[in-house]
Amino acid sequence: MKIGFDFDGTIDFDNLWSHRLVNSLMKDPNNEFFLITTRIEPKENKLTDFATITSQNKVVLEVAEKLGIKIENIFFTNFEWKHSLIEKLNLDLFFDNDEVEVHLINSTCSKCQAILVGFTINPEWLIDIAKRSKSGFQL
């Protein structure tokens, strides 16, 4: 399953529930993870050259590395909506803390189910959803 996460407010350092969810989902070798942020893409467009990346984007790479998300699966949309990229990547599941993003994804993407997350979401519930998703769960 292809699973994506927004960065700011969803999977950044302050959201330990999302790190726990990713770690749980990583146990399935068939899952592939993506990090998609509306932040501005580094001008050099070389995420592998860590020295040229601004400190603002270094944190994105640090979290991705900590969680085991491949560098080639990190995308910056430059303040554009994410739904087109999510459709292009053919994601199955996407977690975001922005209601508008979630609505756009759910109303325009043919395959992806977006889940609105926030500080009041129970991480056990999300882990349960992720486990059941392999058998075709629908929200």
Secondary structure, DSSP 8 states (H G I E B T S, - for coil): -EEEEESTTTTSTT-HHHHHHHHHHTTSTT-EEEEEE-S---TT--TT-GGGS-HHHHHHHHHHHHHT--GGGEEE-TT--SHHHHHHHT-SEEEES-HHHHHHHHHH-SS-EEEE--TTS-HHHHHHHHHHGGGT---
